[in-house]
């Protein structure tokens, strides 16, 4: 192998490595093609399952092929998942109800902080702070827009709901199906039923101590 070939191989390797770094740092919610709860042309409550699969098949960021198991999931008629940028830990899910997209959900490696989410999606109306086993969780909600976003954390006396909290979940849903979302556990990482979720939610008052939103210390 001559010197020029070696240099070209090194440059190609550096280029590919830089592409992987950039894709791993991509925020999939920036520069939207439509306003939430729509994402990449998929609108909960309007887009059919077949239309959603067709749209996903044309997005370069989505790994192909997408497998639809055609199996009911919780209160939904069907659900399927997909991954981003060849990373099995960057997950997306679509839940189907009456042959239309009910919810689009995203988990892990979202590269989105709370302040960015509020800028992109608007202020939440409510927040739910819960304690579930090995972790604690904060979920922020705007039911009129059909937007949920949240993150897990470990609670201590200094815990705050702050702008730099890194989100690990975002979901867009049909606002007309809010009750379906409640009964499916989407607002509580699957830990609370609809009544418990509503009971433990608090009005959003801005950044501050977690304890102002914690139902166990602020009933």
Secondary structure, DSSP 8 states (H G I E B T S, - for coil): --HHHHHHHHHHHHHHHHHHHHHHT--TTSS-SS-TT-BTTB-TTTSBHHHHHHHHHT-TTB-S--------BTTBSEEEEEEETTEEEEEEEEEEETTEEEEEEEES----BHHHHHHHH---SEEEEEEETTEEEEEEEETTTTEEEEEEE---TT-EE-TT-B--EEEEE-GGGHHHHHHHTGGGTT-S-HHHHHHHEEE---SEEGGGTBTTT--
